[in-house]
Amino acid sequence: MKVGVLALQGAFREHKQMLERLGAEVVEVRKPEHLEGLQGLVVPGGESTTIGKLAREYGIDEAVRRRVGEGSLAVWGTCAGAIWLAKEIPRYPEQPRLGLMDISVERNAFGRQVDSFEEELQVKGLDRPFHAVFIRAPAIVRVGPDVEVLARHGEAIVLVRQGKLLASSFHPELTGDSRLHGLFLDMASNPVAT
């Protein structure tokens, strides 16, 4: 299994380490050609506007859109990465984004950095709660008909899946729990979106 972690900005090293612990070969993606041969791409948390601008400037966004359209690349966006995947960011309509996932997100929905928190989440398909770390986290405020809600924090949607796309509001790479990374590797290894 060969996957990439978008390494333009943000917490990409922790994702890389988690995926390597699960046996994946991991490439740090900084240019479109780094996507060659990858089955999946993780987009880390960080600053969503910066990630979007850099990805556009380097041509990574178009390369990712093409690969996802062909069905040959799974993508998981965590925190800022979830914002980058979203079709809609209502309060920031000009923000650069992929627009691939039929979701609408609200940036910093749970407050500022000082409002960061941790929570045990019930995640669909997992046998026990997942310890989630929320840092300036977005909330998913609308999902399309093909989007499956996998977890909520109260009323807020915080984990969703649409075919080979996964988006989480929180930072699973900051815990010792690799179950969501394992789920993503399973998605990436499946040749057909489920």
N, C-alpha and C positions, 0 to 999 in steps of 0.2 A: 504494500500500500504506500503510495507516494502522494503526499499532500503538501500544500503550501500554507504559510502564514504571511499575510500582508504585513510587510515590515517597513512601512513608510513613517509611521508614528504610532505611539501608544504601547500598550503592554503585550507585545508580540512574543517576547522571550518565554514567558510563563506558559503560553499556549504551546509553543514549540517543545518545551520540556515535557509537558503533559502528554502530548501526542507521541513523542519519542519513547516515553515510558510504556506506552501501549504498543510499541513495536513498529510505528510508522516511520517511513523515511520522510523527513520534513525539510522543505526548501523555504528560505526567506525570499519572499516575492517583492521585488522593487522595480521590475521592468516587465513589459508584456511577455517577453520571451521566457521569463522564469515560470510562466504558467504551462509551458510545454510538458506534456507527460503527466501532469497532475490530475488526480481524481477528485480532489477537494481543495477548498481554500477557506481558511479561517480569517475573518476580519476582526481585529481586536478592538478593545475599548481604547479610548484616547480622546482626541478632539475631532468631532465628526466633520466640521467644516474643513479643517486642515487635511484630514484623510481624503475627503471628497475632491478638494482642489488639487492635491498632489496626484491622486489617481487619474484625474482628468488630464493634468499636465503631462504625465508620463504615458498616457494612452492605455493605462491598465483597465480603466472602466469599460472601454469599448471591447477590449480583449475578453474581459469577464462576461460581458453581455453576450458576446458571440458564443463562447463556450457553454454558457448556461442555456442559450437558445438551442444549441445542438444536443443538449442533454448529456454532455460529457463532463460536466463539472458541478459538484455539490458546493454550496457556499453557506457558511455559518457566520453570522454577524453577532458579536457580543457588544452590548452597550452602544458605543459609537458606531460599531459595525452594523448593528440592527438599524440604526438611523440611516446609514448609507444604503442599506438594502431596500428601504421603504419606498413605496410608490408615492406616499404623501407625507409632508411635514408641514401641516397647515400654517403654523406661525412663522415658518421660514421657507416659503415657497421657492425662493431663488437658490437655496442651498444645493450644491452639487451632490448628486446621489445616483445610485444605479437605477432605482425605480423598478426593480424586478419582482419584489414581493408585494402582494396585494394587501398591504397594511398601511395604517396611518399612525404616526408616532408623535408624541409630545416630548420634546427635549426637556431634561432636568425636571421631570414630572414629580419626583419625590423630594425635590429641594436641592440645595447647593452642597458643596463638598462637606461642610460641617454637619449636614443632615444625613450623611451616609449611615447605613445600618446593615445588619445581617439578619436573615430570616430562614426558618425551616420551611421549605416549600413541598407541597404534594405535587409530584410530577407524574403525569399520565405515563404508564408503562414502567415506572420504577417501583421497586418493592418496598422502599423506605424513603423518608423525606430527604430532600437535597438541601444542603446548607448553602444558601445563596448570599453573595456579597453585593450590595447595591451601593454604587458610588456615582453621584450625579446622574442617576439612572433615568432613561426614558421610560415611558409607559406606552404600550400599544393600545391605542384608543379606538381603532376600527380594524376589523378583519374582513377580508373578502370571503365569498362562499367556499373557496377551495383551500382556505387556511384552517388548519387544525390548532385549537388552543390546547397547549400541553400543561400550562401552569398559570396560576394567578396569585397575586399578593393582595388579599382582600378582594376588591372588585376589579383591580387593575390587572390587565393581561400582561404577563412578563416572559412567556416562552411560547413560541408558535412554530409550526412547520407547514410548508407548502411544497409538496413534491420533494425536490432535492435541495430546498432552501430551509434554513433554520435560523431563527432570530431569538436572542435572549436579552432582556433588559439588564441582567446582572452579569457578574464576572465569575464563571465557574473555574477559570484558570487559577484563581486565588485561593482555592481550597485544595485539600488532598484527595478530593472525590473525582475520579476520572470517568464516571458513568456517562455524563453528557458528551464527553470527548469520544467515548466508545460508541455512543449512539450516532455521532456524526461520522465516524469511520465506517460504521455499518451502512449509513446512507450513501456515503461516497463510493463504497464498493459495489452498490447495487446499480447495474447498468440501466435500469429503468426506474423512473420516478415512481414512488409509491404514495 
